[in-house]
Structures are given as structure tokens and as C-alpha cells.
Amino acid sequence: MMKPNLAQEAIINIDARHDPPVRRDAMDGVTAQFDERLMGWVESLRAMLPQLLATLVVIVVTWGVAFLAKSIISRVGRKLHLRSNLIEVLSMLSSVGIWLSGTLMAVTILFPSITPANALTTLGLGSVAIGFAFKDTFENFLAGILILVREPFELGDFVECESIEGQVEEITIRDTRIRQTDGQLVVVPNHLLFQNPVTVRTSRDLRRITIACGVAYGEDVDAARDVIKEAVRKVDTVRNDVREVEIFAKAFGASSIDFEVTWWTGSKPLDVRQSRDQVVAAIKSALDSAGIEIPFPYRTMTFAEPLPVQHVDRE
């Protein structure tokens, strides 16, 4: 084995004298700093341990109160026969209110420097900013709550609003879903239904239908009225047991005496169309059987001077 020369021995002696103490001092400094910070964290955590436990207790109690409030609202709502959507809204509002109060209490306990007044002020400013950012959403939300509380219409009703007509399938917090008679689904924002007039066509079981019918000027008006009334009464879909059929001479038309024929039938759109079809067919058949003319539109032309008329034989 070869011995190191003088240069190599000098380098080894220098490394042995300088490098290890420098590295040890650096490592000792880092270790000491880390130990100091770790001990500081442990002491801070130990000092905050009662506050953490109190915060945890507040959160658990808040969860229990929110769950209990939702259960009570659900039971009371079912006993009062409230809509399921309204029960869900009330449960959600109560839960949000309870959790908001519990969170404020937990924050003030965990961070004593934050007072309830400061927290409420921050929350108020944030609520204003959120309100401006989500104006339409909150408008639909409030309108949905008012619709659910006031109940101007129910699920299954046929309604019309702003040229939208159909059957109400679902009422949510944000919108109402209406199925039109042609099968298309229209999602209507609640604020539109709340701010505009809504026609509820099925609010009652019966609905009045009116059509116009004309007879020639040469016919007996009273006899024609009786024939029309008797024909309408015999139609199965006409509810003359509830409301009487009404026939009124309405106006002098261009070619006929016009009658206004009014009767009551079911309020659904299909009931209305079926009844109108049967009544028109019955009136036409009855007038034809009685020999009463339903005139075609015609014009009487008057000329200021006589017109020469020439007869032409066709070969």
C-alpha cells in the first residue's frame, strides 16, 4: 500500500482542521432554530387548546341545533300540509341562519381580537357586494319564496303568462317549469311570474266557453235561438247541470244575425277543445235539421248607372 505524499497530507490536515467545525456549527444553528420554532408552535397550541375545544363544542352544538330545527320544520310543515318545496326552503333558511350565528360565535372564541361587531360589519359589507353581484339570482330566490308562500297556482295547474301557456310541472326556488300543450318545456324565472299578471286557467273545475253563430236575416230569431240552445244542452261535455246555457243575439253582421253562444265545461285545454268541437257540430246539425240557413258571406253591389247586360248563348 502506497503512503500519501506531502501535498496530500497537507490537504487532509486542512480539511480536518476547518470543514467539520463549520458544517457542525451550521447544522447546529438550523436545528436549534427549528427546535425553537417547534417549541413556539407547541406552546401556542397549548395556550389555544381551551379555545379550540370551546370552538369545537360550539360547532357541534350548532350542527345539532340546525338538525333539530330542520326536523321540527319538516314535521310542522307536513302537519300543516305545506308544499314540499316550501318546507325545504324554510329548512334551508333556518339552517343557514343557525350556522351563520354559530360560525360567528366560533370565530370570536377562536380569535379573541375579532369582536362580534367587527364580524357583523364585515359580513354586512360582504353581503352588499354579493347582493349587487347576484341581483337577478336573489330576485328570483325571493320571488320563488313568495310564490311558494302565497300559492297563486299549484302543481298541475294550466297557467298563462307573457304568451307562455302550459301546465305547471315544478316550482323551485329559482324558476318554475311549465310544460306547454305541444310538449315543450319552458323554464320561467320566478321574478317574471311574480311581476307580471298570471292567468290560472284551472283555478276552478269549470270554465266558460263562448263562440259566435250566425243565421240568415230571413230566419226567425227566436226560433233559431231555441234550436241552438236545445242543441247545446244535449252535448255531453256541456255542464248545464251546474250553469245554464246562455244564447244572446249579439249583432247585425254583414250577412247574418250573430248569436253569442255561452256554456260551461271542464277547465283543462283538452276539455275546452273537445267541448267546442262537439258544440259546433251539434249546432250545425240542429240548424240544418230545422231548415234554418247559416248564410255564406255575400256582398250587395250597387252601381251609380245602369249596366248593360247582354245574354250570350253558348254553343
Secondary structure, 3 states (H helix, E strand, C coil): CCCCCHHHHHHHHHHHHHHHHHHHHHHHHHHHHHHHHHHHHHHHHHHHHHHHHHHHHHHHHHHHHHHHHHHHHHHHHHHCCCCHHHHHHHHHHHHHHHHHHHHHHHHHHHCCCCCHHHHHHHHHHHHHHHHHHCHHHHHHHHHHHHHHHHCCCCCCCEEEECCEEEEEEEECCCEEEEECCCCCEEEEEHHHHHHCCCEECCCCCEEEEEEEEEECCCCCHHHHHHHHHHHHHCCCCCCCCCCCCEEEEEEECCCCEEEEEEEEEECCHHHHHHHHHHHHHHHHHHHHHCCCCCCCCCCCCCCCCCCCCCCCCCC
